[in-house]
Amino acid sequence: MQTKQGGIRRKSAQTPLAFYLNTLLSVFITCLLLAVSLAPLLALFVFEKGSSWQYLALLSPLLWIFVLLPQRFSFAQAVTDRYHHKPFSLKTAFGSAFYGEKTTEGLLYALHIIKWMIPLAAALGVLYYFYMETEVFALIKGLTDFGTAMSALWNGFLNFFAGIFGGSVEALPGGIAEGIIAVAAILGLCLLFLVWGIVRNSAYRYLWAEATGLDKNPRKEAQRSLRGRRLKQLGIALINLALLAPAIGLLYYFIQPKQAVDELAIQAADAITAGTVPAIAIPYGKLAIVFFACYLPLVPLRRMITAHFATARIRQQQQAADKASANPAAQESAPMLYEDKPAGTAGKNS
């Protein structure tokens, strides 16, 4: 990759609105690519079990590895180009330059995320086992017993602390609804663990784009740039979470989780006599409204914020070096931008 030009940076000719709209279009195209990558999984449900057509599902992980993962790093290049008086370009966001290197980095990123997925995968695996191997009556009874046990544990926990201050709390009744809520809470904690892993690795692709553009080692640069900034990274994650608030709020309004859980509990009770597992109705129309009205328009802002945070230290150091180069008298006292050796270029193909 060519080294980005030094010198005093100029403002990009691309207006903020044009930058946002181009980024939004790029995100939308990426969503379409995601849908295409997931489409082969439908073969598992469309074709009969044992059919050779079900092997079409194997295309999905291949598309993820060879299309989506490299595109993440191309997108990062397009975003960070703005820091070097270059406009956001769809050609860069979906370019194939350094495809092999991007694919390798994408695989390493996926491996880092997989280790954070282990608790969630284990929880979902247990649920799937009970769903497939347990009779409906036993499954419902198990959920009811689990809800009763968790309610008793929660009531004991609250009464212990309330007793310290001489008070008491109203006991939470146990039942199938509480069992479903407890299972959802466990899955939520596992999901939160995964989200933190994603947050910790979210800055790397932008650091990779900047460091590679400067012909530096991305991993060493990531360690240097994020050292002592994990608390700030958490703050950036909270800002991104705040940008998700409109989508979460509208989704909550549409679905009404408590009412939905109560209705599911009633359906589960009715299923005892029918001998079947209650069907879950998915509100696709409402989900589409939430996605296009509240989620998608704010994704570019979240990406920009993360990119700005990730590259802040590199940009500050580079700007200091640019000023020093413009003032020869200050060059001797200016700090070195990098101390590590340039990254090897062997195996890079454009």
Secondary structure as UniProt FT lines:
FT   HELIX           16..38
FT   HELIX           39..42
FT   HELIX           43..46
FT   TURN            49..50
FT   HELIX           52..58
FT   HELIX           59..63
FT   HELIX           64..68
FT   HELIX           69..80
FT   HELIX           81..84
FT   HELIX           90..93
FT   TURN            97..98
FT   HELIX           99..133
FT   HELIX           136..164
FT   TURN            165..166
FT   HELIX           176..201
FT   TURN            202..203
FT   HELIX           204..213
FT   TURN            214..215
FT   HELIX           218..226
FT   TURN            227..228
FT   HELIX           230..255
FT   HELIX           257..274
FT   HELIX           284..290
FT   HELIX           291..295
FT   HELIX           296..298
FT   HELIX           299..310
FT   HELIX           312..326
FT   HELIX           328..330
FT   TURN            331..333
FT   TURN            346..347
//
